[in-house]
Amino acid sequence: MSVDPLYLGEHCSLSTCQTLDFLPINCSFCKEVFCKHHHTPYNHGCKCVPDPEKVTPKTSTPSVPCVICNLVDIVNVICEECSKTYCMSHRTLEQHKCPSIESTVKPKAVAPVISTSKGLQPKRKGAKSLALERKVMLMKMKNKSSGPGSVPQSERLYLNVLSDSKQCYFHCSNRWTVGRAVDAIADHMGLRNNNDSASAPQLVMEFQGEAQRMGEELSQCLQSGDTVTLTYISPS
């Protein structure tokens, strides 16, 4: 059930005001309720304010104005932290933004920089970053690759091929054997290929430092985007 707005808040106790204030403020001396314009003792002529001569050292005489609004309240307050004089509206540390608040705030801890004798350790790439790099590389391969045009798009396996100082992007059929792919790539790159001679150095395909078996199907050992190396090994 909704509440009638007329029943919210309270009327200012000052007889000449009587304004309905939704956030009324109680006077700390007479305990009456006042609006935001008359809540200070000075503005509603509070009769419960103690004799200035009996006020504790925390307050100053009315002749000293507030350093923020320059108001001479009936009782102005001296901040124990910054020793400045404020009116009732600016008496709290938060209201006058006392410098002591900032000094108590602890600075954020700075994470130590881990270093080695060779300098700062390189930042390791995450799985998402590596996957994105591979995707970009694969797109580049597809745009620049060489290979038989007769190989269907659905079967194409795109490789980054290295051999001595040469490099190329080449697509094969994922149904080819490693041996057939080596022959096709060697022919394209102009590499010496004497794999038909048992006594000659053999041209093999290495992936991650391991020579791939010549009779194995490419789909079983490689995937598009892989980098392979064609190198020669001495006959056993």
C-alpha positions, 0 to 999 in steps of 0.5 A: 500500500502506498504512503501519502507523501503528506505523512512523510517528514516533519514540520520545522519547529520554528513558528515562523517557518513550519516548512515540511522537511522530508529529512528533518534535523534535530537540534543537539541542544533543545532536541527540537526538529528543524528544516535544513535552513533552521537546524543550527542553534543560531538560525532558530535562536536556540535557548538551550545553548550553554553559556559561552563562558561555561563551554568546554575548550572544544568550542570557541567564542561566537566572535570567531567565524567558520573557516568554510562559510564564515558563519558566526554561530552561537557556538562554533567548534574547534576541530581537535585534529586540525585546530580550525574553527567551524560552525555547527554545519561543518563541525564533523571531520567529514563535513569540513574534509579534515586533512587528518582523514586523508593522512589516515588512509593507507596507501595501496600496496604495490606488488613487488617486481620479480626479477632474475639475474637476466632481468625481468621475467617475460609475461606468459601469454594466456590460452586466449592470447595463444588461440587468437595468435593461431587464428590470425596466423591461419587466416594469413596462411589461407590467403598466401598458401600455395598447393594443389588447387585440386585439393577440396577446401574441406580437406585442406591442411594449411602448414607453415613450412621451414627449410634452412633459410626458406619458408612458405605456406603450403596446403595439402590434403589431410588425407595425404601421408607425410611422405606424399606431403614431403614430396609435394612441398620439396617440389614446390620449394625446389629442395633436393629430394632423394628419398627414393635412394636408400643411400642418400640423405633423407628429407623428413618432416619434423614437428616440434623437434620430432620426425614424423613417420612417412606413412602416417596420414597428416590428419593423425599427426598435424592440424592447420596452423602448425609449423613444420620443418623439412630437414635432411637426415643421414641414412641409417 
